[in-house]
Structure formats: structure tokens, C-alpha cells
Amino acid sequence: MIRELFLYLLLVLIVSPVQFAISGSDCENAQITPEEIIGHIRFLASDELEGRMSGTPGAKRAADYISSEFKKAGLKPLGDKNSYFQRFSFTKGILLGSNNSLELEVDNKSTRLQLGEDFNTLSFSSKGEVEGDLVFAGYGISAPELDYDDYKELDVKDKIVLVLRYTPEEYDPKSPFYNYAALRYKAMNAREKGAKAIIFVTPHYAQEEVNLTTIGLDHSYSDSGIKSLVLRREKAQEIMSASGKDLKSLEENLSKKKTSSFIFTNTRAKVRTDLIEDRGESANVIGIIEGSDPVLKQEYIVVGAHYDHIGFGERNSRSDNKTGDNIHNGADDNASGIAGLIELAEFFSCKRDSLKRSLVFIAFSAEELGLIGASFYVDNPRLPLDKTVAMLNMDMIGRLDQNKLTVFGVGSSPSWNELINNANSDFEFELSLNNSGFAPSDQSAFFAKKIPVLHFFTGLHDDYHTPSDDWEKINSKGEQKVLMLISGLVTELNSEQNELRFSDVDEPKKGSTKFKVYLGTVPDYSSQMEGVKLMGVRDGSPADKAGLQSEDTIIRFGEVEIKNIYDYVYALSDSKPGVPTNLVVLRDYRPISLIIVPEPRESEN
């Protein structure tokens, strides 16, 4: 029996490595072809996968498909428990709890309003119970540069504020008030002025939503720090009438920039808010082809792409149809990148004997929700990041047009320019080389960890984030050409005896933005911490000069308490170039005060 067991174990040791190698017959067909590219994309971008929103059955089917292809390509699994899946949880959205209520007391007469019909809790509300006197604060806007302040000479400390949605100039994007229309801005403004809660109402010039739950819908979990509700307009008018006021007349005064704020007569409100974080589960799909060199095999080149998309367009859709019932198949974004990932895995599996370094193939999830999968990987790496010599990312590589190819991250290593141009000599792409390592895709998480990166991209198009991004529009021959360029780069990287040297990027301050200032901070959108955690700090930027570091969490900017990314955005919009500003960050759980001097942001033109 012992002899048979010994022979069995010996057989397992001899045979087991073979399961991670493609057979010779399969390698005869391991070339990257347009037919195989389009075949992968047709499945991943099919209606059956319902847009691959992270945490949905469609995304799971995509992950299963990728893992199956990795297995067929002979990749060794590098996920949890000897699987291909590195699982993580994330916030899918916000649900109403069982304890949401609004009670109004007018002249000692109490009325309890009906949830969903008369009022609704907004998804960015804080949780809890407050009560206080009711105050009307116009549109809830403080804009000194426009000589307008609804809170002028109005004390709202410990009170509950009723404000109108939109602006005195309605919702005109060309209006200087437009930047102050966001509900989150108004909530932050009320909070900073000491209010306990804020209640929004729709003005008469705007059509009121039949379903109040569509107002302030926010899938991210980022507590605004103040209880926040929306109230049916007719109910607001009833409260106004009890104080001898008329809502429509107040709106007309406000349109003429006349102060209309006041404290309601003998009127109090009691607010209870109860929100539940809806957690979802997803996974990165990871496989490895180990190198053959006994020393260099301990160094890793990561090739990545994200497989998630935006489902039915519940968020981030550019479609005019906002009903949420149109599948956004995401053929280019980013079934094209995943098709490339699978093809490259198969291609290099058949060249494993010639590989010195190990190749790691990662299909990331939850990129569309804020690089969550990539951020989770770099915070929980399956292999040492200090041995990760480069990361090559493919995001939207399926719509090559006029042979134009954009490559981001070129400034992350002094070697990239020469390597890319040499690799391109056989293809003659019209290259657009961009230094930025923080281009909006998964390579940003690696760049923040000081790893040289590249991000390949064939350009934006009208179908981006719409239901019309379908497989029929993919240029599979063009993608084949892009993949051959990438395969050449990977081959060159693999043969290099010396590692790539990382370099920070002196990035331009240009950008089409409403901000007048440039700081150089890169927020980590995957973080669930209160405040704004930084993924990185741009080299030579005001943030860098002020001493900010990756992993710092900003909790105060000037006089504004920063509870979430929205607070930070509004605080930046109010800051001025050249004016030193106090900044408080948490570093290793300790508050540190810094002084930052914002620089002027250069115009795009």
C-alpha cells in the first residue's frame, strides 16, 4: 500500500505541471486572430450578460467565461483557494431602512407625512434622528462672487432648513449659478452653517417627479454629514400657507435676486433617516504563466483589462433614454480589452519556454465603479508589488480608426518611448503618446504604487457608455494589430535583463473643468473611509510641495469639513489660486495640518 501511494504521489508530481500548459496541437492554433477576437466579444457583449454590471449574474458569467479561457490557455490560477477568482465586496447602492419619518408641528398641531408619497430620504443623507425649528433658505446657495447668499443674516444653527432645488436662474448650464445647483453642494453648505437637516422641494417652474425616489439617487455610499430629504411641493406649500407665505411668490422674488429667507412661525420638524448599505460581491480573475529563468521568474509583468460595464445604464450612461431598461453591452468598453487579454494569454502560453519573467493576466472587476477591483488587487497583491516590473492595461482597444492609437503612461518610465517606438516600427501606428500614468483606468492603481504602466486606447466614440456599443462595430482586424504591438512589447520586456526604472510624471495642469485651481491630488474612489483618501500625488504639484502623500485622507480643506469626494469638489471650486489654504489629513490615523498653495489651472485652449 505504501509503495502504491508513493508511486501515485510521484505520478502527481510529474503530471501536475502539465495541466497548466497548452498541448502542442492547441499551440498550432494559438495565433491572435480577428475571428477569435470577435468571438470573445460577441459572447461578452451579448444581451444574455445584461451589461456585466459588477455584482450581477451577467458579470459572474463573464468572470466564469474568462476563467474557463484562462484554464484552456494553461494559466495557473492565482486567486483565492487555488481558484482564478480574487473575491472582494463593494457598495452596490443604498437602500431605505425601516425607520424613515418626517413629522411637522405647526402651531402645536403635529402631522406625520407618508414616506414615498409625501417625502423621501435622499441616498446621501446621514443616519439618525433630529428635530428643530424650520427655516426657509431660498435655493440654499452661498455665492459671494455672484453677490448672492441665501443664508445672509440667517441663523440656521441647530435648525432644519427647507430649500428649493435648482437655482434662481432655473437649471441653465450657461448660468453662473449652475455650479451651485447640485443637491450635495446645498447639503454641504447647510451642514457647514450648522443646520441639523435639509429638506428639498421642487420649484413651480420645474416639473415635479411623480416618484420622489428618483431625486438625488446616488449609488455611492458617501454620507453627506447631514440628514437630507425631499418633500412634495404641495406639502411645502401647506407649511408656507400656515406662515402666511406663498411658495410661488417667493420663487418669483428669488428670480429677481431678492432675499426671501425667513424663519417659519411656530413650525418645527422632526426627521428620522435610516439607510442601509447594499453590499455586492465580485472578483478579479487572475492567472499566471511562470517564467523559465530561475531568477527572473520571480519578477512579474502584469497584463490587465476590466470586464465589467454599466448594466442597464443605471449609472454613468450617456444615453438619452434614462429609463434604465436598455442593455449597455460594452463591446468596446471593455469586452475588447478582455478579448485581447484572453488572446495574449493563449499566445504567450505557447511561448512559455522562452519566457524569462512571469506573466500575470488580470481581468479586473468594478472598474466602472471607481477602479475598485484594481485598487483591491494592489492593496491585496497575489504577488509582491516590488517584484512587479510593469503593468500593461487595455481599455477600449476595439475601434481602431485611421490607424490612430493612444498610449497613456509613457512618462512612468524613461524607457517607454524607445520601447514603444521600436515596437511600432513594424506597424506604423499614428501614435499619440501621453505621459500621464493616472489616465482613468486600472493602470492608475499600479502607477500610484510606483510601478511603470502603459494604457492602450483606440479612442472615444459616440457609442461610449450607450446601448449602441455593440460587437458589430468592433474593428477586429485593427484590434489584432494592436495586440501584436502589445505582444511585441511584452516579449521585449521579458527579454530585458534590467528592470524598467520608474519615473514620476510632471503632468500638465490643463483640463476642461470648472475648477480655477490645480492641486495634483488623485483621489481613491474605491475607498469607503470618511474623507477623501488619496491614491496618489502628482510629482511637483502643489499637493506634493505641501507634503501630501499617497494613502493620506483629507478631512478638512480650508474651513470645510471633508466627508466625501463631493465635499472636496465643492471646496476646490471655491478655492483661489495663490491663496495658502489650511489642509488637515489623517496619516496613520493621526491628524496632520499642512498648508497648500493652489496653482492656477491652465486653459485647455
C-alpha positions as CSV (number, residue, x, y, z in Angstrom):
1,M,0.0,0.0,0.0
2,I,2.8,2.4,0.9
3,R,4.6,1.6,-2.4
4,E,1.4,2.3,-4.4
5,L,0.9,5.6,-2.5
6,F,4.5,6.6,-3.2
7,L,4.0,5.8,-6.9
8,Y,0.8,7.8,-7.0
9,L,2.4,10.9,-5.4
10,L,5.3,10.6,-7.8
11,L,2.9,10.5,-10.7
12,V,1.1,13.6,-9.4
13,L,4.3,15.5,-9.1
14,I,5.3,14.5,-12.6
15,V,1.9,15.1,-14.2
16,S,0.6,18.2,-12.3
17,P,2.6,20.8,-14.1
18,V,1.3,19.6,-17.5
19,Q,-2.2,20.7,-16.6
20,F,-1.1,24.3,-16.8
21,A,0.4,24.0,-20.3
22,I,-1.4,24.0,-23.7
23,S,-0.8,20.9,-25.7
24,G,1.2,21.0,-28.9
25,S,-1.8,20.6,-31.0
26,D,-3.6,23.6,-29.4
27,C,-0.5,25.7,-29.9
28,E,-0.8,25.2,-33.6
29,N,-3.9,27.5,-33.4
30,A,-2.6,29.9,-30.8
31,Q,-2.1,32.9,-33.1
32,I,-4.1,36.1,-32.4
33,T,-6.8,36.2,-35.0
34,P,-9.7,38.6,-35.8
35,E,-12.1,35.7,-35.7
36,E,-11.2,34.7,-32.2
37,I,-11.2,38.3,-31.0
38,I,-14.8,38.9,-32.3
39,G,-15.9,35.5,-30.9
40,H,-14.9,36.5,-27.4
41,I,-16.5,39.9,-27.8
42,R,-19.8,38.5,-29.2
43,F,-20.2,36.5,-26.0
44,L,-19.1,39.1,-23.5
45,A,-21.2,41.8,-25.2
46,S,-24.3,39.7,-25.7
47,D,-27.7,40.7,-24.3
48,E,-27.6,37.5,-22.2
49,L,-24.9,39.1,-19.9
50,E,-27.0,42.2,-19.4
51,G,-24.2,44.7,-19.5
52,R,-21.9,43.0,-17.0
53,M,-22.6,45.3,-14.1
54,S,-20.4,44.3,-11.1
55,G,-22.2,42.1,-8.7
56,T,-24.8,40.8,-11.1
57,P,-25.3,37.3,-12.7
58,G,-24.1,38.7,-16.0
59,A,-20.8,39.8,-14.5
60,K,-20.4,36.4,-12.9
61,R,-21.0,34.7,-16.2
62,A,-18.3,36.9,-17.8
63,A,-15.9,36.0,-15.0
64,D,-16.6,32.3,-15.4
65,Y,-16.0,32.6,-19.1
66,I,-12.6,34.3,-18.6
67,S,-11.5,31.8,-16.0
68,S,-12.5,29.0,-18.4
69,E,-10.4,30.6,-21.2
70,F,-7.5,31.0,-18.8
71,K,-7.7,27.4,-17.9
72,K,-7.8,26.3,-21.6
73,A,-4.8,28.6,-22.2
74,G,-2.9,26.7,-19.5
75,L,-2.6,29.5,-17.0
76,K,-2.0,28.6,-13.4
77,P,-4.8,30.0,-11.1
78,L,-3.7,32.8,-8.8
79,G,-6.9,33.7,-7.0
80,D,-8.3,32.5,-3.6
81,K,-8.1,28.9,-2.6
82,N,-6.3,27.7,-5.8
83,S,-9.0,29.3,-8.0
84,Y,-8.8,32.0,-10.6
85,F,-11.0,34.4,-8.5
86,Q,-9.8,37.0,-6.1
87,R,-13.1,38.0,-4.5
88,F,-14.0,41.3,-2.8
89,S,-17.1,43.1,-1.7
90,F,-18.2,46.7,-2.6
91,T,-21.1,49.0,-2.2
92,K,-23.7,48.4,-4.8
93,G,-26.0,51.1,-3.7
94,I,-28.2,52.5,-0.9
95,L,-31.5,51.1,0.4
96,L,-34.1,52.6,2.7
97,G,-34.2,51.1,6.1
98,S,-37.4,50.7,8.2
99,N,-37.1,53.9,10.2
100,N,-37.6,56.9,8.0
101,S,-40.1,59.5,9.0
102,L,-40.9,63.2,8.8
103,E,-43.2,64.9,11.4
104,L,-44.2,68.6,11.1
105,E,-45.6,70.6,14.0
106,V,-47.4,73.8,13.1
107,D,-49.0,75.8,15.9
108,N,-48.7,72.8,18.2
109,K,-50.6,70.6,15.7
110,S,-48.5,67.6,14.6
111,T,-48.7,65.9,11.2
112,R,-46.9,62.7,10.2
113,L,-46.1,62.6,6.5
114,Q,-46.1,59.5,4.3
115,L,-42.8,58.0,3.2
116,G,-42.6,57.7,-0.6
117,E,-45.7,59.7,-1.2
118,D,-45.1,63.0,0.7
119,F,-41.4,62.8,1.2
120,N,-38.4,60.6,0.7
121,T,-34.9,60.2,2.3
122,L,-32.1,61.0,-0.1
123,S,-29.4,58.4,-0.6
124,F,-26.6,60.7,0.5
125,S,-28.3,61.5,3.9
126,S,-26.6,60.8,7.2
127,K,-28.5,58.5,9.5
128,G,-30.2,59.3,12.7
129,E,-32.9,61.5,14.3
130,V,-33.0,65.3,14.7
131,E,-35.6,67.9,15.4
132,G,-35.6,71.7,15.3
133,D,-37.3,74.9,14.1
134,L,-37.9,75.1,10.4
135,V,-36.2,77.8,8.3
136,F,-36.6,78.6,4.6
137,A,-33.3,79.4,2.9
138,G,-34.2,80.1,-0.7
139,Y,-32.1,78.0,-3.0
140,G,-29.6,77.2,-0.3
141,I,-26.8,78.9,-2.2
142,S,-23.9,81.0,-0.9
143,A,-22.0,82.6,-3.8
144,P,-20.1,85.7,-2.8
145,E,-18.6,86.2,-6.2
146,L,-22.2,86.5,-7.6
147,D,-23.2,88.8,-4.7
148,Y,-25.8,86.2,-3.7
149,D,-26.3,84.4,-0.4
150,D,-29.5,82.8,0.8
151,Y,-28.1,82.5,4.3
152,K,-27.2,86.2,4.7
153,E,-28.2,87.4,8.1
154,L,-30.0,84.0,8.7
155,D,-29.0,81.9,11.7
156,V,-29.6,78.2,10.9
157,K,-27.6,76.6,13.6
158,D,-29.4,73.6,15.0
159,K,-32.3,74.3,12.8
160,I,-33.9,72.3,9.9
161,V,-33.6,74.1,6.5
162,L,-36.1,74.0,3.7
163,V,-34.6,74.9,0.3
164,L,-35.6,74.9,-3.4
165,R,-33.9,72.7,-5.9
166,Y,-32.1,74.2,-8.9
167,T,-31.2,77.9,-9.0
168,P,-32.7,81.5,-9.3
169,E,-31.9,81.2,-13.0
170,E,-33.6,77.8,-13.2
171,Y,-31.3,75.0,-14.4
172,D,-29.5,76.7,-17.2
173,P,-26.0,75.2,-17.7
174,K,-24.8,78.6,-19.0
175,S,-25.9,80.4,-15.8
176,P,-23.1,81.3,-13.3
177,F,-25.4,79.7,-10.7
178,Y,-25.3,76.3,-12.4
179,N,-22.3,75.1,-10.4
180,Y,-24.3,75.6,-7.2
181,A,-27.3,73.6,-8.3
182,A,-26.2,70.2,-7.0
183,L,-28.1,68.8,-4.1
184,R,-24.9,67.6,-2.4
185,Y,-23.4,71.1,-2.6
186,K,-26.5,72.6,-0.9
187,A,-26.5,69.8,1.8
188,M,-22.8,70.6,2.5
189,N,-23.5,74.3,2.6
190,A,-26.3,73.9,5.1
191,R,-24.2,71.5,7.2
192,E,-21.3,73.9,7.3
193,K,-23.6,76.6,8.6
194,G,-24.8,74.4,11.4
195,A,-28.1,73.1,10.2
196,K,-29.3,69.7,11.5
197,A,-31.2,68.7,8.4
198,I,-32.1,69.9,4.9
199,I,-35.3,69.4,3.1
200,F,-35.5,70.0,-0.7
201,V,-38.6,71.0,-2.7
202,T,-39.1,71.4,-6.4
203,P,-39.9,74.9,-7.6
204,H,-43.0,75.6,-9.7
205,Y,-41.1,76.2,-13.0
206,A,-39.9,72.6,-13.0
207,Q,-42.0,69.5,-13.4
208,E,-42.1,67.6,-10.2
209,E,-41.1,63.9,-10.4
210,V,-44.0,61.5,-9.9
211,N,-41.7,59.2,-8.0
212,L,-39.7,61.1,-5.4
213,T,-37.1,58.3,-5.2
214,T,-35.6,59.4,-8.5
215,I,-34.5,62.7,-6.9
216,G,-30.9,62.6,-5.5
217,L,-30.5,58.9,-6.5
218,D,-26.9,58.1,-5.6
219,H,-25.4,54.6,-5.9
220,S,-22.3,55.5,-3.9
221,Y,-22.1,55.4,-0.2
222,S,-20.8,58.8,0.9
223,D,-22.6,60.2,3.9
224,S,-23.1,64.0,3.4
225,G,-23.0,64.5,7.2
226,I,-26.5,66.0,7.4
227,K,-30.0,64.4,7.3
228,S,-31.4,65.1,3.8
229,L,-34.9,64.7,2.5
230,V,-37.1,65.7,-0.5
231,L,-40.6,67.0,0.2
232,R,-43.6,67.0,-2.1
233,R,-44.3,70.6,-3.3
234,E,-47.9,70.7,-2.2
235,K,-46.9,69.8,1.3
236,A,-44.3,72.5,1.3
237,Q,-47.0,75.0,0.2
238,E,-49.2,73.9,3.1
239,I,-46.4,74.8,5.5
240,M,-45.9,78.1,3.8
241,S,-49.6,79.0,4.0
242,A,-49.6,78.4,7.7
243,S,-47.0,81.1,8.0
244,G,-48.7,83.4,5.6
245,K,-46.3,82.8,2.7
246,D,-46.7,81.6,-0.9
247,L,-44.1,79.4,-2.4
248,K,-44.6,80.6,-6.0
249,S,-44.3,84.3,-4.9
250,L,-41.1,83.5,-3.1
251,E,-39.7,81.9,-6.2
252,E,-40.5,85.0,-8.3
253,N,-38.7,87.2,-5.7
254,L,-35.7,84.9,-5.8
255,S,-35.6,85.0,-9.6
256,K,-35.0,88.8,-9.2
257,K,-32.2,88.0,-6.6
258,K,-34.4,89.4,-3.8
259,T,-33.7,87.9,-0.4
260,S,-36.6,85.7,0.6
261,S,-35.3,83.6,3.5
262,F,-37.2,83.5,6.8
263,I,-37.9,81.5,9.9
264,F,-41.3,79.8,9.9
265,T,-43.8,80.8,12.5
266,N,-44.3,78.3,15.3
267,T,-43.1,75.5,13.0
268,R,-40.8,72.6,13.9
269,A,-39.8,69.4,12.1
270,K,-38.7,66.0,13.4
271,V,-36.6,63.9,11.0
272,R,-35.6,60.3,11.2
273,T,-33.4,58.8,8.5
274,D,-32.4,55.2,8.1
275,L,-30.3,54.0,5.2
276,I,-28.7,50.6,4.5
277,E,-25.6,50.0,2.5
278,D,-26.3,47.4,-0.1
279,R,-23.2,45.3,-0.5
280,G,-22.2,43.4,-3.6
281,E,-19.7,40.7,-4.3
282,S,-17.4,40.5,-7.3
283,A,-14.0,39.1,-8.3
284,N,-10.9,39.8,-10.2
285,V,-9.9,36.9,-12.4
286,I,-6.2,36.1,-12.2
287,G,-3.9,33.6,-13.9
288,I,-0.1,33.3,-14.3
289,I,2.4,31.9,-16.8
290,E,5.6,31.3,-14.9
291,G,8.9,32.2,-16.5
292,S,11.6,29.7,-17.1
293,D,14.6,31.6,-15.8
294,P,15.3,30.5,-12.2
295,V,16.0,34.1,-11.0
296,L,13.9,36.3,-13.3
297,K,10.7,34.1,-12.9
298,Q,10.4,35.9,-9.5
299,E,9.7,39.1,-11.4
300,Y,6.3,39.8,-12.9
301,I,4.8,41.6,-15.8
302,V,1.1,42.3,-15.3
303,V,-1.3,42.4,-18.4
304,G,-4.7,43.7,-17.5
305,A,-8.2,44.7,-18.6
306,H,-11.5,45.2,-16.9
307,Y,-14.5,43.0,-17.7
308,D,-17.4,44.9,-16.0
309,H,-19.6,47.5,-17.7
310,I,-22.7,49.6,-16.7
311,G,-25.5,47.1,-17.0
312,F,-28.8,48.7,-18.0
313,G,-27.3,52.2,-17.7
314,E,-28.4,52.7,-14.1
315,R,-25.4,55.0,-13.7
316,N,-22.9,56.7,-16.0
317,S,-25.0,56.2,-19.1
318,R,-24.7,58.8,-21.9
319,S,-27.9,57.6,-23.4
320,D,-30.9,59.9,-23.9
321,N,-33.1,57.1,-22.7
322,K,-32.8,57.2,-18.9
323,T,-35.5,54.6,-18.2
324,G,-32.9,52.0,-17.2
325,D,-34.2,49.3,-19.4
326,N,-31.7,49.4,-22.2
327,I,-28.8,47.0,-22.0
328,H,-25.4,48.6,-22.4
329,N,-23.4,45.8,-23.8
330,G,-20.0,47.5,-23.7
331,A,-18.4,45.7,-26.7
332,D,-15.5,48.2,-26.9
333,D,-15.7,49.1,-23.2
334,N,-14.3,46.7,-22.3
335,A,-15.1,43.4,-23.9
336,S,-12.5,44.4,-26.4
337,G,-9.8,44.6,-23.7
338,I,-10.8,41.2,-22.2
339,A,-10.7,39.6,-25.7
340,G,-7.2,40.9,-26.0
341,L,-6.3,39.6,-22.6
342,I,-7.5,36.1,-23.4
343,E,-5.8,36.1,-26.8
344,L,-2.5,37.3,-25.3
345,A,-2.7,34.6,-22.5
346,E,-3.1,31.9,-25.1
347,F,-0.4,33.4,-27.3
348,F,2.2,33.5,-24.5
349,S,1.2,30.2,-23.0
350,C,2.6,28.6,-26.2
351,K,5.8,30.5,-25.8
352,R,6.3,29.8,-22.1
353,D,9.7,28.0,-22.6
354,S,11.1,31.3,-24.0
355,L,9.8,33.5,-21.2
356,K,12.2,34.6,-18.5
357,R,9.9,36.6,-16.3
358,S,6.5,35.5,-15.3
359,L,3.4,37.0,-16.9
360,V,0.3,37.7,-14.8
361,F,-3.0,38.2,-16.5
362,I,-5.7,40.0,-14.6
363,A,-9.3,40.7,-15.6
364,F,-10.5,43.4,-13.2
365,S,-14.0,43.9,-12.0
366,A,-15.7,47.1,-10.7
367,E,-13.6,49.5,-12.8
368,E,-16.7,51.4,-13.8
369,L,-17.4,52.0,-10.1
370,G,-14.1,53.6,-9.4
371,L,-11.2,51.2,-10.1
372,I,-12.4,49.1,-7.2
373,G,-11.0,45.8,-8.4
374,A,-7.6,47.2,-9.4
375,S,-7.3,49.0,-6.1
376,F,-8.2,45.9,-4.2
377,Y,-5.5,44.0,-6.0
378,V,-2.7,46.4,-5.3
379,D,-3.8,46.6,-1.7
380,N,-4.0,42.8,-1.5
381,P,-1.5,41.6,-4.2
382,R,-1.2,38.0,-5.0
383,L,2.5,38.6,-5.9
384,P,4.9,41.1,-4.5
385,L,4.4,44.6,-5.9
386,D,8.1,45.4,-5.6
387,K,8.7,42.5,-8.0
388,T,6.1,43.7,-10.4
389,V,8.2,45.4,-13.1
390,A,5.4,46.7,-15.3
391,M,1.7,46.8,-15.9
392,L,0.1,47.0,-19.3
393,N,-3.6,47.8,-19.5
394,M,-6.1,47.5,-22.3
395,D,-9.2,49.5,-22.1
396,M,-11.3,50.2,-25.3
397,I,-9.0,48.8,-28.0
398,G,-11.7,47.7,-30.4
399,R,-12.4,50.7,-32.5
400,L,-9.1,51.5,-34.3
401,D,-9.8,54.3,-36.8
402,Q,-7.3,55.7,-39.3
403,N,-4.6,53.6,-37.6
404,K,-4.5,56.0,-34.6
405,L,-3.5,54.5,-31.3
406,T,-3.2,56.4,-27.9
407,V,-0.8,55.1,-25.3
408,F,-1.0,56.6,-21.8
409,G,1.6,56.2,-19.1
410,V,4.6,56.8,-21.3
411,G,6.1,59.1,-18.7
412,S,6.1,56.4,-16.0
413,S,9.5,55.1,-17.2
414,P,12.3,56.7,-19.2
415,S,12.5,53.5,-21.3
416,W,8.9,53.5,-22.6
417,N,9.4,55.9,-25.5
418,E,12.1,54.0,-27.1
419,L,10.5,50.6,-26.5
420,I,7.1,51.7,-27.9
421,N,8.6,53.4,-31.0
422,N,10.8,50.3,-31.7
423,A,7.8,48.0,-31.4
424,N,5.8,50.3,-33.6
425,S,8.3,50.1,-36.5
426,D,6.5,47.0,-37.9
427,F,3.0,48.5,-37.6
428,E,3.3,52.2,-38.2
429,F,0.5,53.3,-36.0
430,E,-0.1,57.0,-35.8
431,L,0.8,57.1,-32.1
432,S,-0.4,59.6,-29.5
433,L,1.9,59.2,-26.5
434,N,0.6,60.6,-23.3
435,N,2.8,60.8,-20.2
436,S,0.0,60.6,-17.6
437,G,0.0,57.4,-15.5
438,F,-3.3,58.5,-13.9
439,A,-5.4,58.2,-17.0
440,P,-8.9,57.0,-15.9
441,S,-8.4,53.2,-15.9
442,D,-7.0,50.4,-13.9
443,Q,-3.3,51.1,-14.5
444,S,-3.7,54.2,-12.2
445,A,-3.8,51.9,-9.2
446,F,-0.4,50.4,-10.2
447,F,1.1,53.8,-11.1
448,A,0.2,55.0,-7.6
449,K,2.3,52.2,-6.3
450,K,5.3,53.4,-8.3
451,I,5.1,50.7,-11.0
452,P,5.7,51.6,-14.7
453,V,2.5,51.4,-16.6
454,L,1.0,51.7,-20.1
455,H,-2.6,52.0,-21.1
456,F,-3.6,51.3,-24.7
457,F,-6.7,53.0,-26.1
458,T,-8.1,53.4,-29.6
459,G,-10.2,56.4,-28.8
460,L,-13.6,57.7,-27.7
461,H,-16.7,57.4,-30.0
462,D,-20.3,58.3,-29.9
463,D,-21.3,54.8,-28.7
464,Y,-19.3,55.1,-25.5
465,H,-21.5,54.3,-22.5
466,T,-24.6,53.9,-24.6
467,P,-26.7,50.9,-25.7
468,S,-25.2,51.1,-29.2
469,D,-21.7,49.9,-28.1
470,D,-22.2,46.5,-29.8
471,W,-20.0,43.9,-31.2
472,E,-20.9,44.7,-34.9
473,K,-19.0,47.9,-34.6
474,I,-15.7,46.3,-33.5
475,N,-12.7,46.5,-35.8
476,S,-11.3,43.1,-35.0
477,K,-8.5,43.3,-37.6
478,G,-7.5,46.6,-36.0
479,E,-7.6,45.1,-32.6
480,Q,-5.4,42.2,-33.8
481,K,-2.9,44.7,-34.9
482,V,-2.9,46.5,-31.5
483,L,-2.5,43.2,-29.8
484,M,0.5,42.2,-31.9
485,L,2.1,45.5,-30.9
486,I,1.5,44.8,-27.3
487,S,2.8,41.2,-27.6
488,G,6.0,42.6,-29.1
489,L,6.4,45.0,-26.1
490,V,5.8,42.1,-23.6
491,T,8.3,40.0,-25.4
492,E,10.9,42.8,-25.3
493,L,10.2,43.4,-21.6
494,N,10.5,39.7,-20.9
495,S,13.9,39.5,-22.5
496,E,15.4,42.6,-20.9
497,Q,17.9,41.7,-18.2
498,N,17.4,45.0,-16.4
499,E,14.1,46.1,-14.8
500,L,12.3,49.2,-16.0
501,R,13.1,52.2,-13.9
502,F,10.0,54.1,-12.6
503,S,9.7,57.8,-13.0
504,D,7.1,60.2,-11.7
505,V,5.3,62.3,-14.3
506,D,5.3,66.1,-14.4
507,E,1.7,66.2,-15.6
508,P,0.1,69.3,-17.2
509,K,-2.4,71.4,-15.3
510,K,-4.7,71.6,-18.3
511,G,-8.2,70.2,-18.4
512,S,-11.8,71.0,-19.2
513,T,-13.0,71.7,-15.7
514,K,-14.9,74.2,-13.7
515,F,-12.0,74.4,-11.3
516,K,-9.8,77.5,-11.3
517,V,-7.1,75.7,-9.3
518,Y,-4.8,72.8,-9.6
519,L,-3.7,70.7,-6.6
520,G,-2.3,67.5,-8.1
521,T,-4.2,65.1,-5.8
522,V,-5.5,61.7,-7.1
523,P,-8.5,60.5,-5.0
524,D,-9.0,56.8,-4.4
525,Y,-12.6,56.4,-5.5
526,S,-12.8,52.9,-4.1
527,S,-12.3,54.0,-0.5
528,Q,-15.2,53.7,1.9
529,M,-13.5,55.9,4.5
530,E,-15.0,59.2,5.6
531,G,-13.0,61.9,4.0
532,V,-11.1,61.7,0.7
533,K,-8.3,59.1,0.6
534,L,-5.6,59.7,-1.9
535,M,-4.4,57.1,-4.4
536,G,-1.5,59.3,-5.3
537,V,0.0,62.7,-5.5
538,R,1.3,64.1,-8.8
539,D,5.0,64.8,-8.8
540,G,5.9,68.5,-8.4
541,S,2.3,69.5,-7.8
542,P,1.1,71.8,-5.0
543,A,0.0,68.7,-3.1
544,D,3.5,67.3,-3.4
545,K,5.1,70.6,-2.3
546,A,2.7,70.7,0.7
547,G,3.8,67.3,1.8
548,L,0.7,65.2,1.0
549,Q,1.4,61.5,0.4
550,S,-0.3,58.5,-1.1
551,E,-2.7,56.9,1.5
552,D,-3.4,60.3,3.2
553,T,-7.0,61.0,3.9
554,I,-8.1,64.6,3.6
555,I,-10.7,65.5,6.3
556,R,-10.6,69.3,6.1
557,F,-9.9,71.8,3.3
558,G,-9.9,75.4,4.5
559,E,-13.0,75.9,6.6
560,V,-14.8,73.0,5.0
561,E,-15.1,69.6,6.7
562,I,-14.5,66.9,4.1
563,K,-16.7,63.9,4.5
564,N,-16.7,62.6,0.9
565,I,-15.4,63.4,-2.6
566,Y,-18.3,65.7,-3.3
567,D,-17.3,68.0,-0.3
568,Y,-13.8,68.1,-1.7
569,V,-15.0,69.0,-5.2
570,Y,-17.1,71.9,-3.9
571,A,-14.3,73.1,-1.6
572,L,-11.9,73.1,-4.6
573,S,-14.4,75.1,-6.7
574,D,-14.4,77.8,-4.0
575,S,-10.6,78.0,-3.6
576,K,-8.4,80.6,-5.3
577,P,-5.0,80.3,-7.0
578,G,-2.1,81.5,-4.9
579,V,-4.0,81.7,-1.7
580,P,-2.5,79.5,1.0
581,T,-5.1,77.1,2.4
582,N,-5.1,75.0,5.6
583,L,-5.4,71.3,5.0
584,V,-5.9,68.5,7.5
585,V,-5.2,64.9,6.6
586,L,-5.2,61.7,8.5
587,R,-1.9,59.8,8.2
588,D,-1.5,56.5,10.1
589,Y,-4.8,57.5,11.9
590,R,-3.2,60.8,13.2
591,P,-4.4,64.3,12.1
592,I,-1.7,66.3,10.4
593,S,-2.1,70.0,9.5
594,L,-0.5,71.2,6.2
595,I,-0.5,74.4,4.1
596,I,-1.2,74.0,0.4
597,V,-1.0,76.8,-2.2
598,P,-3.3,76.0,-5.1
599,E,-1.9,76.9,-8.5
600,P,-3.9,78.3,-11.4
601,R,-5.2,75.7,-13.8
602,E,-4.2,76.3,-17.4
603,S,-6.9,76.7,-20.0
604,E,-7.4,73.8,-22.5
605,N,-7.0,76.3,-25.3
